[in-house]
Amino acid sequence: MALSSFFSERPSDLIRRSLLDIENLAREDLEWLLSRSQHHQPMQAEAVKKLNTLRGKTIVNLFFESSTRTRASFEIAAKRLDADTISISAQGSSLSKGETLVDTLNTLSAMRPDAIVMRHAASGAPHFLSRFLPTPIVNAGDGRHEHPTQALLDAITILDNKSSLDGLNVAIIGDIAHSRVARSNVHLLSKFGAKLVLCGPATMLSPNMAHLAERIRLTHNIEDAVTGADVIMMLRVQLERQNMLPFPKNEYFQFYGLGIEHLKLAKSDAIVMHPGPINRGRELSSEVADFPRSMILNQVENGVAVRMAVLERACGVS
Ligand code: ASP
């Protein structure tokens, strides 16, 4: 088969089924994904966790960057829907033998998977590939750009605790500049009317972030950010995307780490979130990580429900 046959323009249905980012996703798609994810939530606690909506479908998980939560979560989600899955990481693939990314993806597409889940260090890599491949692509995190399934799972975790996203005060704190989680959350939460405060040191919070969406305020002061917050979302310092070694961990924590004393400034029912992996004593204290309104493990659990919905949409069986 000629390689060029894989480079023909993709039918719009394939484009529609890909999940590349939150920014360009229509509100009705977001609403469908959120409600389908919520539909899958109760199953996660059942004794038998199996549906057969993706029986006979094949999902390829392609991770060119490290991952624990996202990769395991996509794999578990696919298995709970009875799909066949394979997982490939860059180290064990032919990329380490000099094959280009496009050739690797075309090779995998030639085996006719129904969806490719992809994480890559380059912002825009899944967008670029999705223009050519005959397979829906799900972005599992591209560089510092977006992490759409993280924003979806964060939204349903918030909705487990709050009646609506509309009008909610959400503080996002930490390394905003290098965080794909921050970008996806800003887009999703603003589409649903949340009021956002982004907080971090000047080197991690560009003034341009204020233009990402409406109703965003920037501050460099953590007390200011958490005051009156309904939701406090902490971010890991993305050292892999910076040249800041050695990192001044103690100083960072002193100015931007979330301690139990900060929670007194937030609403009395405020929840704390973090996409993980957490660094205790850097972004947040152990006391905060383990306190009752910390939703960190609830986020992980909800990730499976979200990825089930996303894979159903990608495979066109929804
Ligand atoms: N797990 C998230 C991501 O892949 C957050 C992080 O790594 O800090 O972006």
Boltz pocket constraint, residues with backbone or C-beta under 6 A from the ligand:
constraints:
  - pocket:
      binder: B
      contacts: [[A, 66], [A, 140], [A, 141], [A, 143], [A, 147], [A, 180], [A, 181], [A, 235], [A, 236], [A, 275], [A, 276], [A, 277]]
      max_distance: 6.0
